Amino acid sequence: MSTFSDSIQLVCDTMKRQIISRAFYGWLAYCRHLRTVRTHLSGLVSPCIVSADEPNDARAGVTPERWAQLDCREELLRLAYFGGVCHDIRKQVWPYLLGHYVFGSTADDRRTLDATTRQSYETTMSEWLAVEAIVRQRDKETMAANLAKLSSESTSGEAPPPTPNLQHDLSNDVFEDNVSLSDDDNDPVVVDGEEAAGQNDSQDTSDAPDSLATAAAAAATVAAAPTGAEVSSSAAVAAAAAGAVAVSVAPPASAEGETEDVDQPEAEESAGVETSSPTAESGEPETAEESVEQAAAAPEQAEAEAVVPAEQSADPAAPAAAGEGQQAEQQVEQQAEQQMEQQAEAAEDLTEAANLAAEAQDLAEAPLINYAAAKIVMTKPSVDAFPEAERTEDTTNKLAGTSQGNRSNCVSPASSQGGVYSTELLETFGLNIHRIDKDVQRCDRNYWYFTTDNLEKLRNVMCTYVWEHLDIGYMQGMCDLVAPLLVILDDESCTYACFCRLMDRMGANFPNGGAMDTHFANMRSLIQILDSEMFELMHQNGDYTHFYFCYRWFLLDFKRELLYDDVFSTWETIWAAQHVASSNFVLFIALALVQTYRDIILSNSMDFTDIIKFFNEMAERHDAKAVLALARDLVLQLQTLIENK
């Protein structure tokens, strides 16, 4: 009996030790867990817990009545964190939340700050507008070179000449000496100090329809070239001039020659080359000076060519009878007169097109010739002080090394204090402009605010920021961050200042910063501690505990996940939370979104692809108020866990 009782006692003691051991190791694991929480997550929340009920209920947010009575920044932040801001006063409150205005500043202080901000914004905008004009000119030169290459391919049967090596870094003629084609259209073009008509060599002209069409196209190409920042490049001018004069020309057919074989001339006409011209045979376009010489000589050539066929056709076609001979001679003379009239009209068109082409080419090539050794682009200052007015002042500048008469009006496309711009800067800014233009046009197109004028404001703000931060440049998503600010503030300079403040926090989320990896790591720790079951599911189903599906959330502060009104309330809560509860409040909003749909995710055992698809489909359908309330509860839960209460 004693042996049996001893055995029972031994079993009880063993069980007791096991229970105590398990309790101890559980307590030890909990302590280690708390130490991990304190070590890794204590920095995610504020150590001081702020109550929503003291000194008064803050869940109503910042109303106009409370806003008029507020005299404490901390109270403003507490009200905005727990209840948001009334929409009617957001334009007044947001600059304070973002730190643009200092709480307690007077109205005079704010007006002074606004004036300083506006002046600085306009000055910066004038700088990048001047550079943008150069970038646009460089783009036009590149396009003109490509068009010239395509034109040479289509008008020559041989291999096209190589694309001219355009000096993109020398494209400063838009500011140095811009072309004004409307001033001296009727004056003779001066080439190397002599009139082009004095250097004339006899060449054939034609009244062929192709010639007229080509001349009209050349004239339209040059005449349509805009002034100011949109001067046509020398390559485009040369191509237009060459196309105007390179059409094959044939003398008028005589009565006898009508039965001759015309296949060869027609083939040559269709090829668009002159068989007697070595330049045309080589496939190289003629220069503008040659086109001027040809056009100036066209009337005399037309008269001579019209008489010669008349004489040639009169003799062999004359009948034996005198009456028939006179009748035939009259017909030939009438035909010759008609030919002369048509050729004179064609010559006039060719002359006008060639004159315009030569003038534009001469002015466009002069800066490139005289500044061939330059490696920078310089602009001249403008007297215009306000770029928004888009006023320009004409100034007269002389091209270095050109004749006295070769002058044109320089129209600055923007207010500018002048500048020296490297090729690298022009290329970098040009690339950013193209990216901005793409994103601006597709930014919130369905929202009522973004009309054409307001999209232009958005573009101005974005370009100004990029000009001031070329080391960062433009990255996709920045327009999404500017848009809500512009909707509320409706002022370019104030929007720009607030966006700069916003980017102090958000800039590190973009690829050139390292904040995104930190967000992913903190998100992993948070969900592992606060919802271990969800973490295990994520780990088992393809292991998407990297949380890459949260990338867009963190990058844009949930801007594309919520409706615009919900974006406003979410953003102001995030801004206020920095000073009240957590500088990483976006993590708790993300965790709240996951936990809101926790049951759906668990019941469907969603993998990485499923969860991405699910949240994409749920975009702009979330209950923002419920999500924000849950996020605030999660912050409080972690604060309590760290304090070990």
CORKA-V272157 format. One record per helix or strand of 3 or more residues. SS is the DSSP state (A for helix, B for strand). FROM is the first residue (numbers start at 0). TO is the last residue. If there is no record, write none. Layout:
BEGIN
<<SS	FROM	TO> <SS	FROM	TO>>
END
This chain:
BEGIN
<<A	1	43> <A	63	68> <A	72	82> <A	86	96> <A	106	154> <A	167	169> <A	172	175> <A	195	198> <A	208	222> <A	233	244> <A	256	258> <A	262	270> <A	277	280> <A	287	316> <A	321	369> <B	375	378> <A	386	388> <B	393	397> <B	406	410> <B	418	421> <A	422	440> <A	451	467> <A	477	488> <A	491	508> <A	514	529> <A	531	539> <A	547	555> <A	563	579> <A	584	595> <A	597	602> <A	607	616> <A	623	642>>
END
